[in-house]
Amino acid sequence: MEPFYQKQITVSEEHLDELNHVNNVQFVHWVEEMAKEHWEILKNFTPYKNDFWMLHDHHIQYRKQVYKGDLLTIKTYPQNPEGLKQPRKVEFYRDGDLVVDSRTLWIMFDHDTGKIKRIDKDWLDFIK
């Protein structure tokens, strides 16, 4: 199992704001969507298949504007855990150029108790 996930999106009218470019709210939505889709693929290869992630913090760097008709390749992958926090990268490319770079921190919650669950430092080894 490869710990990377990617897909392509063509920017449409619904993704644009009043300045006719993709705004930050849409990118945050895509970041969350990519993380969720990737987890749905990965979870069955981990000991945490019934648990869930909640977004704790996010940082997004906008390098270039994105417009209607642009074809974006979106790539995501988890990084090594930092204590309770699980970093995840989501990168947006247009024609091979990085246009938006995101690093988020997620915290796992136990499905049964609803409480924070500590993940193993080596949990990514389960999916490699």
N, C-alpha and C positions, 0 to 999 in steps of 0.2 A: 504494500500500500504506500503510495507516494503522499507525503504530507503537504503537497501543493494542490491547489484547485484554481481553475481559471475558466472564464467564459467571456463571450463578447456581447457587447450591447451597442446598438446603433442609437445615437441620441435623437430623440424625437421632440416634437413640440411640447409634449407634456413634461419634459425634463427641464424646460427653460424658465427663466424668470423674466421680469420686465425689461431687463437689459439684453435679452435674447442670448444668454449663455447659461450653462449649467451652474446653479448656485450651490452654496455649501450645504444647504438642507438636503438636496438631492444626493450629494456625495456621501453624507452621513448615512442616509437611507441605504445606499448601495453598499457601504461598508458593513452595516448590520446585516443586510441581506446575504452578502457573500459569506460572512462568518457563520450565519445560520445554515446556509446550504452546505458549506464545507463540514460543519459539525454533523449534519445528518448523514453524511457519507462516512465520516471517521468514527463516530461514537460506537458502532458495533465492533470495532477493533480494539476497544479500550475497556477497562474495568468500570467506566463511568457512563455506560449506555443509557441509564435511566435518569441521569442528573442533567442539570442545565446551567448555562452561562448567563451572567448578567454583565452588561457593559459598565465598567467602573470609571474609565477615563479614555479620552481620545485626543489625538493630536493629528491635524491634517495640514499638510503643506501644499499649497496651490502653486504650481510652477508655470502653468500656461492655461489660458482660457479654453473652454471646450464648448462647441457650438452644434447646432442642429445638423444632422447628417454625419457627424464624426463617428467613426467606428472605434470603440474603446475595447481594448483587451484588459480585463481586470484579473489580477493574480492575487491570491491570498495564501498565507502559510503561517502556522504558529511558530513562535520563537521559544527559546528555553524559558521555563517558569522563573518567576522572581518572587519567591515566597508564596503567598496566597494568590498572587496575580499572574495571569497568563497573558503575555504579550502576543499580539497578532499583527502582522503586516498585511496591508491591502494596497496594492499599487495599480494605478491606472495608466495605461499606455495608449498613445495614438501614433500610428506609423512607427512603432518601435521606440518612441520617445516617452520618457516618464513625464506625465503632465500633472498628476496628483499622487502624493505619497502619504499614506496613513499608517500610524502606529497606535493601536488601541490596547487597553489593559482590561482583561476580563476576570471575573471571579466566579468560581464554580459553586453551585448550591446543590445540596442533597435533595433529591426529588421527594423523599419520604418525610423529611423533617423540615424542609424549607430553610435550613441553616447553611451557613458557609461550610464548604467542604475543602479540606486541604488536599491538593493533588500531589501525586508522587513527583519528585524531581525528574525522574526518568520516564514519565508517562508517554512521552513522544516515541520512545523505543517500541511501544506496542504497535505503532502504525508504520514503522519503517521496515 
